[in-house]
Amino acid sequence: MTINEKQNEIIEDFSVFSEWMDRYQSLIEWGNRLAPLDKKDKTDQNLIDGCQSRVWLKADFVDGKIFFQAESDAIIVKGIIALLIKILSGHTPDEILNTDLYFLDKIDLKEHLSPTRSNGLLSMIKQIRMYALAYKIKGE
């Protein structure tokens, strides 16, 4: 499944909710489905800078694709990182670097986040793209 197909699937999933409280509940459920990160991976090196909550992101490069795992100590943030992983994990560095994450606007996520959570979202995306860039350079 392509990144855009995954984004469209999430947009469709969120389109059934007219109230934002229902969308928050859906985000929480996405976070609850996220596999827990192994304790050995909850290191300062995997901690994302710029998030008010603690968010750990681990990336593995296998057969030219990046696979992400993450965890957060905040339920909404955990849901946000779960969505990002659902969309971007299992793709090549180029696919990740060249994608437009339009689902964020389509599900109105950006406008319903507090400023600190919005900054955290940007930090998560930046860290995912930094991994993609590093693996792209390493793979060349």
Backbone hydrogen bonds in HBPLUS format (Angstrom, degrees):
<---DONOR---> <-ACCEPTOR-->    atom                        ^
c    i                          cat <-CA-CA->   ^        H-A-AA   ^      H-
h    n   atom  resd res      DA  || num        DHA   H-A  angle D-A-AA Bond
n    s   type  num  typ     dist DA aas  dist angle  dist       angle   num
A0006-LYS N   A0002-THR O   3.01 MM   4  6.32 154.9  2.08 148.6 155.2     1
A0007-GLN N   A0003-ILE O   2.89 MM   4  6.21 154.7  1.95 149.5 157.1     2
A0008-ASN N   A0004-ASN O   2.87 MM   4  6.05 162.1  1.90 149.4 154.0     3
A0009-GLU N   A0005-GLU O   3.00 MM   4  6.18 147.0  2.11 140.7 149.6     4
A0010-ILE N   A0006-LYS O   3.08 MM   4  6.39 156.1  2.14 148.2 153.6     5
A0011-ILE N   A0007-GLN O   2.89 MM   4  6.18 159.4  1.93 152.8 159.2     6
A0012-GLU N   A0008-ASN O   2.92 MM   4  6.12 157.4  1.98 143.8 149.9     7
A0013-ASP N   A0009-GLU O   2.91 MM   4  6.18 155.2  1.97 145.1 152.3     8
A0014-PHE N   A0010-ILE O   2.94 MM   4  6.18 158.1  1.98 153.7 158.3     9
A0015-SER N   A0011-ILE O   2.94 MM   4  6.02 131.0  2.18 140.9 154.4    10
A0015-SER N   A0012-GLU O   3.22 MM   3  5.04 131.7  2.47  92.0 105.1    11
A0017-PHE N   A0014-PHE O   3.15 MM   3  5.77 164.5  2.17 117.3 122.1    12
A0022-ASP N   A0019-GLU O   3.22 MM   3  5.50 128.9  2.50 100.6 112.3    13
A0023-ARG N   A0019-GLU O   3.34 MM   4  6.76 147.2  2.46 138.3 147.3    14
A0024-TYR N   A0020-TRP O   2.85 MM   4  6.14 155.5  1.91 151.3 157.4    15
A0025-GLN N   A0021-MET O   2.99 MM   4  6.22 152.7  2.06 139.8 147.3    16
A0026-SER N   A0022-ASP O   2.94 MM   4  6.23 148.6  2.04 141.1 149.7    17
A0027-LEU N   A0023-ARG O   2.88 MM   4  6.21 153.3  1.95 147.5 154.8    18
A0028-ILE N   A0024-TYR O   2.92 MM   4  6.24 155.9  1.98 150.3 156.6    19
A0029-GLU N   A0025-GLN O   2.96 MM   4  6.27 153.6  2.03 144.9 152.2    20
A0030-TRP N   A0026-SER O   2.89 MM   4  6.24 153.2  1.96 149.9 157.3    21
A0031-GLY N   A0027-LEU O   2.96 MM   4  6.28 158.2  2.01 149.4 155.3    22
A0032-ASN N   A0028-ILE O   2.87 MM   4  6.18 148.2  1.97 146.6 156.1    23
A0033-ARG N   A0029-GLU O   3.11 MM   4  6.37 133.2  2.34 141.4 152.6    24
A0033-ARG N   A0030-TRP O   3.17 MM   3  5.26 135.9  2.38  97.4 109.4    25
A0034-LEU N   A0031-GLY O   3.12 MM   3  5.23 151.4  2.21 102.4 111.2    26
A0041-ASP N   A0038-ASP O   2.84 MM   3  5.43 154.0  1.91 118.8 127.3    27
A0042-LYS N   A0039-LYS O   3.09 MM   3  5.28 161.2  2.12 108.0 114.1    28
A0046-ASN N   A0043-THR O   3.11 MM   3  5.34 132.6  2.34 101.1 112.7    29
A0047-LEU N   A0044-ASP O   3.20 MM   3  4.97 152.5  2.28  96.5 104.8    30
A0057-LEU N   A0046-ASN O   2.76 MM  11  5.23 156.8  1.81 145.6 149.3    31
A0048-ILE N   A0055-VAL O   2.81 MM   7  5.66 160.2  1.85 169.2 175.4    32
A0073-ASP N   A0054-ARG O   3.13 MM  19  5.74 146.5  2.24 150.5 159.4    33
A0056-TRP N   A0071-GLU O   2.87 MM  15  5.41 162.7  1.90 161.1 166.6    34
A0071-GLU N   A0056-TRP O   3.07 MM  15  5.41 145.6  2.19 144.0 150.1    35
A0058-LYS N   A0069-GLN O   2.79 MM  11  5.17 172.4  1.80 162.1 163.4    36
A0069-GLN N   A0058-LYS O   2.90 MM  11  5.17 150.2  1.99 147.7 152.6    37
A0060-ASP N   A0067-PHE O   2.88 MM   7  5.17 153.6  1.95 142.3 151.1    38
A0067-PHE N   A0060-ASP O   2.77 MM   7  5.17 161.1  1.80 153.5 160.2    39
A0062-VAL N   A0065-LYS O   2.81 MM   3  5.36 156.0  1.87 163.8 164.4    40
A0065-LYS N   A0062-VAL O   2.99 MM   3  5.36 160.4  2.03 115.3 121.8    41
A0066-ILE N   A0091-HIS O   2.88 MM  25  5.76 167.1  1.89 151.0 148.7    42
A0090-GLY N   A0066-ILE O   2.60 MM  24  5.33 162.9  1.63 152.4 155.9    43
A0078-LYS N   A0074-ALA O   2.85 MM   4  5.97 152.1  1.93 152.8 161.7    44
A0079-GLY N   A0075-ILE O   3.13 MM   4  6.34 145.7  2.26 136.7 144.9    45
A0079-GLY N   A0076-ILE O   3.04 MM   3  5.07 119.5  2.42  94.7 109.8    46
A0080-ILE N   A0076-ILE O   2.96 MM   4  6.37 149.5  2.06 147.6 156.6    47
A0081-ILE N   A0077-VAL O   2.94 MM   4  6.24 167.9  1.95 158.6 160.0    48
A0082-ALA N   A0078-LYS O   2.98 MM   4  6.06 143.9  2.11 136.0 146.6    49
A0083-LEU N   A0079-GLY O   3.04 MM   4  6.34 150.5  2.13 144.6 151.0    50
A0084-LEU N   A0080-ILE O   3.08 MM   4  6.44 161.8  2.12 151.5 156.1    51
A0085-ILE N   A0081-ILE O   2.91 MM   4  6.09 157.4  1.96 147.4 153.5    52
A0086-LYS N   A0082-ALA O   2.89 MM   4  6.07 159.9  1.94 147.1 153.1    53
A0087-ILE N   A0083-LEU O   3.06 MM   4  6.30 153.9  2.13 149.7 155.6    54
A0088-LEU N   A0084-LEU O   2.88 MM   4  5.98 165.0  1.91 152.8 157.3    55
A0089-SER N   A0085-ILE O   2.90 MM   4  5.08 158.9  1.94 136.5 141.8    56
A0096-ILE N   A0092-THR O   3.07 MM   4  6.36 162.2  2.10 156.3 160.8    57
A0097-LEU N   A0093-PRO O   2.85 MM   4  6.06 164.5  1.87 156.7 161.3    58
A0098-ASN N   A0094-ASP O   2.89 MM   4  5.89 148.8  1.99 149.4 156.8    59
A0102-TYR N   A0100-ASP O   2.82 MM   2  5.50 135.1  2.02 106.2  92.4    60
A0105-ASP N   A0102-TYR O   3.15 MM   3  5.64 130.3  2.41 111.1 121.4    61
A0106-LYS N   A0102-TYR O   3.12 MM   4  6.37 165.8  2.14 153.5 158.0    62
A0107-ILE N   A0103-PHE O   2.94 MM   4  6.01 151.1  2.02 152.4 155.6    63
A0109-LEU N   A0104-LEU O   2.97 MM   5  5.33 135.8  2.17 156.8 167.6    64
A0108-ASP N   A0105-ASP O   3.01 MM   3  4.85 156.3  2.07 102.0 108.9    65
A0112-HIS N   A0109-LEU O   3.06 MM   3  5.37 150.0  2.15 109.6 118.8    66
A0113-LEU N   A0110-LYS O   3.44 MM   3  5.58 166.9  2.46 109.6 109.6    67
A0118-SER N   A0114-SER O   2.84 MM   4  6.10 157.1  1.89 159.0 166.6    68
A0119-ASN N   A0115-PRO O   2.97 MM   4  6.20 156.2  2.03 145.3 151.0    69
A0120-GLY N   A0116-THR O   2.97 MM   4  6.19 150.5  2.06 138.3 146.9    70
A0121-LEU N   A0117-ARG O   2.79 MM   4  6.08 151.9  1.87 149.2 156.4    71
A0122-LEU N   A0118-SER O   3.03 MM   4  6.33 162.4  2.06 149.7 153.4    72
A0123-SER N   A0119-ASN O   2.93 MM   4  6.19 150.6  2.01 144.5 153.3    73
A0124-MET N   A0120-GLY O   2.87 MM   4  6.17 150.1  1.96 148.8 156.8    74
A0125-ILE N   A0121-LEU O   3.00 MM   4  6.31 164.8  2.02 155.6 158.9    75
A0126-LYS N   A0122-LEU O   2.88 MM   4  6.02 159.5  1.92 146.4 152.9    76
A0127-GLN N   A0123-SER O   2.93 MM   4  6.10 158.7  1.98 145.5 150.8    77
A0128-ILE N   A0124-MET O   3.00 MM   4  6.25 159.7  2.04 150.6 155.9    78
A0129-ARG N   A0125-ILE O   2.95 MM   4  6.18 160.3  1.99 151.3 156.8    79
A0130-MET N   A0126-LYS O   2.82 MM   4  6.06 142.4  1.96 144.3 155.8    80
A0131-TYR N   A0127-GLN O   2.99 MM   4  6.28 157.2  2.05 149.7 154.3    81
A0132-ALA N   A0128-ILE O   3.04 MM   4  6.33 158.9  2.08 144.2 150.3    82
A0133-LEU N   A0129-ARG O   2.83 MM   4  6.06 157.9  1.88 147.3 152.8    83
A0134-ALA N   A0130-MET O   2.88 MM   4  6.06 163.4  1.91 149.7 154.6    84
A0135-TYR N   A0131-TYR O   2.87 MM   4  6.10 165.4  1.89 156.6 160.2    85
A0136-LYS N   A0132-ALA O   2.87 MM   4  5.98 146.0  1.98 142.3 152.4    86
A0137-ILE N   A0133-LEU O   2.95 MM   4  6.19 166.3  1.97 154.5 156.7    87
A0138-LYS N   A0134-ALA O   2.91 MM   4  6.05 161.6  1.94 147.8 153.8    88
A0139-GLY N   A0135-TYR O   2.86 MM   4  5.81 145.6  1.98 137.5 146.3    89
A0140-GLU N   A0137-ILE O   3.32 MM   3  5.38 145.7  2.44  98.1 107.4    90
